[in-house]
Amino acid sequence: QVQLVESGGGLVQAGGSLRLSCAASGRTFAGYPMGWFRQAPGKEREFVASISSSGGSIYYADSVKGRFTISRDNAKSTVYLQMNSLKPGDTAVYYCTAGGLIRTSPNYWGQGTQVTVSS
């Protein structure tokens, strides 16, 4: 079992930046691929970014490519999502995920953190 706790969400103006963090506990963090999903009001949950256990393979949704950066620190059991050039369309609850098919059906989910981008 893996427990995931997100932090770093908040309210930011368009063009601004936020960094989300996700602290993992439980089973060995370094062995899990990690990712981020988001869900905007009235929309389905969507994949945002993922990183392999070693950090060697990284994927992004087209909508965030070039603006968001995912990274991980295995020594701290933490994964990050640096979000730059934020747009109102990025407003959503962001979820940290782990394991499973990380880009489609992760095994573990955090409780989510709200990101609101004002225009």
Residue pairs with C-beta under 8 A, 6 or more apart in sequence:
1 26
1 27
1 108
2 24
2 25
2 26
2 27
2 29
2 32
2 98
2 99
2 107
2 108
3 24
3 25
3 26
3 108
4 22
4 23
4 24
4 96
4 97
4 98
4 108
4 109
4 110
4 111
5 22
5 23
5 25
5 96
5 110
5 111
6 20
6 21
6 22
6 94
6 95
6 96
6 110
6 111
6 112
6 113
7 20
7 21
7 22
7 23
7 113
8 18
8 19
8 20
8 21
8 113
9 18
9 20
9 94
9 113
9 114
9 115
10 18
10 114
10 115
10 116
11 116
11 117
11 118
12 18
12 86
12 115
12 116
12 117
12 118
13 117
13 118
14 86
14 87
14 88
14 117
14 118
14 119
15 85
15 86
16 86
16 117
17 82
17 83
17 84
17 85
17 86
18 83
18 86
18 115
19 80
19 81
19 82
19 83
20 36
20 80
20 81
20 83
20 94
20 96
20 113
20 115
21 78
21 79
21 80
22 34
22 36
22 78
22 79
22 80
22 81
22 96
22 110
23 76
23 77
23 78
24 32
24 34
24 77
24 78
24 79
24 96
24 98
25 77
29 74
29 77
30 53
30 74
30 77
31 53
32 53
32 98
32 99
33 50
33 51
33 52
33 53
33 98
33 99
33 102
34 50
34 51
34 70
34 72
34 79
34 96
34 97
34 98
34 102
35 47
35 48
35 49
35 50
35 51
35 70
35 96
35 97
35 98
35 102
35 103
35 106
36 48
36 49
36 50
36 70
36 79
36 81
36 94
36 95
36 96
36 97
37 45
37 46
37 47
37 48
37 94
37 95
37 97
37 106
37 109
38 45
38 46
38 48
38 90
38 92
38 93
38 94
38 95
38 115
39 45
39 46
39 92
39 93
39 95
39 112
40 89
40 91
40 92
41 91
41 92
43 92
45 95
46 61
47 61
47 103
47 104
48 60
48 61
48 64
48 68
48 81
48 94
49 58
49 59
49 60
49 61
49 64
49 68
49 70
49 81
50 58
50 59
50 70
50 102
50 103
51 57
51 58
51 70
51 71
51 72
51 79
52 58
55 71
55 72
55 74
58 70
59 103
60 68
60 70
63 89
64 83
64 90
67 83
67 84
67 85
67 86
68 81
68 82
68 83
68 84
69 80
69 81
69 82
69 84
70 79
70 80
70 81
70 82
71 79
71 80
71 82
72 78
72 79
72 80
73 79
73 80
79 96
81 94
83 90
83 115
86 115
86 117
87 117
88 117
88 118
88 119
89 117
90 115
90 117
91 115
91 116
91 117
92 114
92 115
93 112
93 113
93 114
93 115
94 112
94 113
94 114
94 115
95 109
95 110
95 111
95 112
96 109
96 110
97 106
97 108
97 109
97 110
98 106
98 107
98 108
99 106
99 107
99 108
100 106
100 107
100 108
